[in-house]
Amino acid sequence: MFAAPMRRLLITAALLCSTLSGLAGCKGACRELSEKLCDCSTNSVEKELCLQRAAQEESRVEPTEEDEAVCEQLVESCNCREVETEAGKRACGLSR
């Protein structure tokens, strides 16, 4: 009885996600920023642990619209080459 409506809901969600993926993806900007910082890890084990922590934090604390707007700007400027410098930390939102 619920199979058809549930299937329609899943298909609609998948289509919406794929439509929006060109804009911001299905992940929030703060999650993208977290994953980008995890990419800076020195090895695959640290990266995997970092990604797990990011997922746990996302389920624990939901970012506000303001947080997402800030993260969206930071995703553009953050990069692993400079993250250890003061300017790089500011660009990634790791310092004030």
HULINZI-V859064 format. One record per helix or strand of 3 or more residues. SS is the DSSP state (H for helix, E for strand). FROM is the first residue (numbers start at 1). TO is the last residue. If there is no record, write none. Layout:
SS,FROM,TO ; SS,FROM,TO
//
This chain:
H,3,20 ; H,29,38 ; H,44,60 ; H,65,77 ; H,86,91
//
